[in-house]
Amino acid sequence: MLREASYYARMAAGLFRYVRAPVTAGPEEKIRAQVANREARFLDTAGKVVFSDPAHPYYEMFRLAGCTWDDLADSVRRDGLDSTLERLYRSGVWLEHDEFKGVKPIVRGGRHIPSSPHSFRNPLIRGLLESSSGGSRSRGTRTPRSVEDLVTREDQEILRRREFSLSERTLVEVRPILPSTTGLNPCVRTARCGQPVERWFVPGGNWRSAGHYRAATYALVLWAKALGAPVPLPRQLPWNDFAPVAEWVARHRKQGGACAIGTNVSAGVRIARAAFDQKLDIRGTLFLLHGEPLSEAKAAVIREAGCLASSHYGISEIGTIGCGCRNMTNRNCTHLFRDTVAAIGVPRVAPISGVEVNSLLFTTLYSTAPHVFINVDMQ
């Protein structure tokens, strides 16, 4: 009980700092500068976090690979970041998903490297707000997020909003309540950017199973409102029923308004299917999807309802990796956010099928990242 109270008290303090933080005046210039200096920023963070701490798991990986700080800096400056990361991978400086989660021990060169998921948290930040991974293949991981990290992601979101002309649409979110912050954070972010979310629909759950989470969510929403961020109170959907979202969007469209719906892929497909089956006119609605691949079959359901779809790709422990644009014909593709993350592709054998695939390894590039990762496989 005391632990829960402490957790929500930290969230309330984090919301206070986030709502009161200044919105970046020139996000384009800031992001361009970050891209131009991505290699220097990577080296700065690696020096402060990894090479200054002999107990850090990456420190031992670098030592076993025979790579000193000077070697790393020389390689990045001479050959570039991506080539250096590929060389480090071949030398054993990387993390499997299960190694990060603590499910599998880290062994390099026959030596066991002690670690836990906490070993890779960024010691340079103070995380008052948290996100949580779903834990589909292992136990979920709580990730502390700093206000500075949220502002960085907000800069990227501002450009995405311009790309899709979201200021011309009414915003709808179909996302969970606490303990996940994937509903609350976007609502606060859009309010800070001057365009509040009009409706926040919540799938699943009831008062018996999630009553305390509802109460905590309502309290934080009211707190955000008091601080000046007009966040809507979440509206619970009936169990396994997304039709109310389609009905609300259809009514709004009849009044001449276009909507953009932020939700995961499965929920977006369910909303589109409900509209199609009930002959509700939601044509022109833009679905901004996340959480899973947007397969062609799922995209076809959304098109069948006369709607558009675009994906963005994010990982709880890292943040948003990239997002799509209007010109992408494959709606499952995204542009990489090169200002905050690097990615290299390496051949790996899939654990179940045994098929060789091109696996992505991610490296965080900025000092406010929730975790400091070098070549981590989060698949």
N, C-alpha and C positions, 0 to 999 in steps of 0.2 A: 504493500500500500504506500509506504513512504517512498519507495523507489519510483512508483508510478507518479506520485505527486511531484517528486524532484524532476522527473523527466518532463512533465508538462509545464513546470515552472521554468525550466530551461527553454522550452519552446516558446513560451510567452515572452521571455526576455529576448530570444532570437527574433521573434516577430516584431518586437518594438524596434530593435536595431535595423531590421530589414526595411520596414515600412518607412522609417525615418532616414534611411540612407539616400543620398542623392542619385538620381537617374543620370546615366552617362549622357552628356550633351552630344558627343560625336562618336557613336559606336563604330562607324566605318573606319575612321582614322585610328581609333584604338585597336581594332582588330587587325588592320593592315600593319600597324607597328608590331603587334604581337607575332604575326606571321613572319615579318622581316627579321625578328630577333628570336625565333623559336629555338635555334641551336644554342644561343647564349643562355636563354632561360632554362633550357634543359640542363646545361652544365652547372648553372648556378644552383638549381634545386638538388641535383645529384651531389654536388659538393657539400651543401649544407646538411643534407639528410643522410646520405649513404656514406660518403667517405669521411665524415666527421664522427661516425659511430661504428667502431669495430664490432659491436654486437649485432649490427643490422645484417639480416640474411643476405642482402645484395652485396654488402661489403665482403663477405666470405666468398660469394660467387665470383666477384671480381678478382679476389686474391687467388682463388684456384685457377681462374682463367689466365693469370699472369698479366692482368691489366691494372696498372696504377692510374691515379688521377691524371697525371701528365699524359699517359698513353691515351686515355679516353679523350682528353681535351685535344690532343694532337690529331687523333683520328677524326673527330667531328669537324675540326677546322679544315683538315686536309681533304677528306673524302665525303663529308656531308653526314647528316644525321641518319638517314635511312640506311646507307651503306654500313655505317658503324653499328647500327642496331642489328643488321643481318649478320655481321661478323661476331657480335656479342652472342647472338643466338647459337651460332655454330660452336662457340666456346663454352656454352653452358650457362650463360647469363640470361635466364628467362624463367617464367613460372607457368606451370600447368594450372588449370582451374582448380583441380583438387588439391594441389600443393598450397595454393593461396588459402583455400577454405580450411586447411588443416586436416583434410580427409586422408591425404597421402603425404608421407614424409619427403622433404627435399633432400635428395642425395645427388652430389656432384663429385666426380672423381673418386667414388667410393667413400666419401665422407658425408655424414649426416649433418645437415645444417638446421639447428633449432629455429623454430618459427611458430607463429600463430597468425590468424587474420589481423590481430592488432599490430603485428610487427610492421605492417605496410601502411598503417595510418600516418597521415602527414602531421609531424609534430610542430609544423610552422603555423598551424591554424588553430583557432578555437571554434569548435563546432557546436553551436547551440541548437540548430535544427538538424533533424535526422531523416534520412530516407532508408528504406529497407528493401533488400532483394527478396524475391519470392521464395527462393530455396527449393526450386523444383527438383534439382538433382542432389542437393545437400541442404543442410540447415541454412536458413536465411541469414544475411549479414546486415547489421545496422551500420549505417554509414553517416558519421557526423558531417554536416555541411556548414561552412562558414558563411557569413553574410557576404563576404568578398567573392566567394565562389558563386553565390546566387546572382550577384550583380554581373559577374562575367557571363554567366549563362543568359542573363537578361539581355545583354548587349547582342548576343547571337539571335535571341528571339525577336528583338526589334527588327533586325534585318529580314528575318523570316516573315514577319508580319507585313513588311513592305513588299516582299516578293509576291505574296498572295493577296495583297490589297485587303487585309483583314479589317482595316478601318471602315470598309464599306459593308461589312457583314456583322450580324449579331452573333456574339460568342456564346456557345453552349458547351459545357463540360459534362462528360459522363465518366466519372472517376470515383474511386473509393474514398471513404472517410478515414480517419485515423484508425489504426496506427500508421497506415501509409500516408505519406505527405504528398503523394502524386495528385491529389485533388486540391488540397489547400494551397500548396505553393503556386501552381499556375494561376489560381484565382487571385492571389495577392499580387503576383507578377503583372498580370494584365491590368489590374487596378492601378498599380504604380505607373504603368505606361499610358494611363489616361483613357482606357477603354475597358470598363469592368465587364466581367462575365455576367450575362443576363440570367442564365439558369444553370444550376449545378445539380445534376441528377446522380443518384447513388444506387448502383445495382446491388442486390443481395442483402443479406443480414436482416435482423429484426431486433426489437428491444431486449428480448431475452438473451440472445447470443452476443449482441454488440451494443447494449444500452449504454455502458460506461464510455465506449468510444464515441457514440453519438453525442453524449453529454459533453465530453471533452472537446469534440469538434465544434459543437455549437458555441462553447465558451470561447474558444480561440477565434472563431469567426466574429463573434460580438466584440472581442478584444481588438481585432483588426479593424472593424468598423469604427470603434472608438478612437483608434489611432489615425483614422482618415482614409483607410482603404476599404472601399465599398464592395466587400465580398458577399455574395449571396449565400443565404442559408441553404444547406443541401436538402434536396427533396428525394425521399426514399422511393425507389421503384418497387412495384410488386415483385415477388419472387419469380425469377426467370422470365420476366416480361419487360421488353424494351419498347412496346407499342406506345406508352405515354410520351416517350421522347419524339417518336415519329409524328404523333398527333399534335404535339406542341409546335414542332417545326412546320408542319403543314398549315396550322392556323396562322403562324407568323408569316409564312410565304403568301397566304391568301390576302394578308394585309399589305403585301408589297415588300416584305423584308427577306433578305437572303441570310442564311446562317452558315456558320462554320462550327463543326462539332469536333472537339478534342476528346479522343477516347482510344481504347486499345482496339486492335484489329477485329477480334471476335465480336465485341460489342457493336462496332460500326457495321459489321455484316448483319447482325441481328436487327439493328435499327432499320437498315435498308430493306431487309427481307420483310419486316413488319409493315413498312410503308407500301411495298409492292403487293403483299398479300391482301392488305386492307384498302388498296386503291387510294392511298393518301398521296397527295402531290407534294413531294419534297424536292422536286427537280432543281438542279443548280446548287444544292447544298454541297459544301466542301468538307470532306472528312479528313482531319489531320490525325493520322493514326500512328500508334506505337505499340511496343510490347511483344510483337511477334512478326514473322514475315508476312507480307501482303502477297499471298499467292495469286496466280492468275484466276483461279476459281473464285476466290473471295473478292477480288477486284471486279469480276464479272457481275456478282450480285449487286455491288454498289452501282456499277454502270447501268444495270437493269432498272434501278430506281431513278435513273436520270441524274445521278450525282457524280461528283469528282472525288478523287482520293489522292493523298500524298502521304508518304511515310517519313518518320524520323526514327533514328536508331539511337538508343541510349542504354547505358548500363548503370545500375544503381551505384555501384562502387566507383564509377568514373564520372558519370554525368552523360550529357548528350554527346554522341560520337559524330553525328552528322544528320542532315535533313535533305529532303528532296526539293526540287524546284518545278516551276510550271512547264519547263521544256523537257522533262524526263518522260519518255514514253513507257519505260518500265517503272511502274510506281513503287517497286520494291527496292529501287536504287536510291542512294543518298550521296550527297557531297560530304566529304570528310572535313570536319572542323579542324583545319591544320594549325589554327592558333592555339589550341588547347591539347591536341592529341596527335601522336604519330602512329602509323599502322604499317606493318610489313606483313606480307603473305609468305607462309612456309608450308611445305607439303607435310601433311599429317595423316595417319591412318585413323579413320573414325572408329570409336570403341565398339560399336554394336555391329555395323555393317561390314567393317573391314575394308571399306572403300577409301582410297587415298583422296583427300580433299585439300584445298588450299585454305589453311586456317589462318586467321588474323591474330596477330600479337599486337597489343596496344601499349603505348608508352605515354605517360602524362608529362606535359611540358610546362606546367605553370605552378607557381609556388602556393596557390590557394586550392589546388586539387585536394579532394578528400583523402585520397591515397596517393602514394608515390609508387608508381609502377614502371618497370622497365621490361618490355617484351612479355606481357602477361596475356595468357590465353583465357578468355572469359567465356568461351563457347560451351 
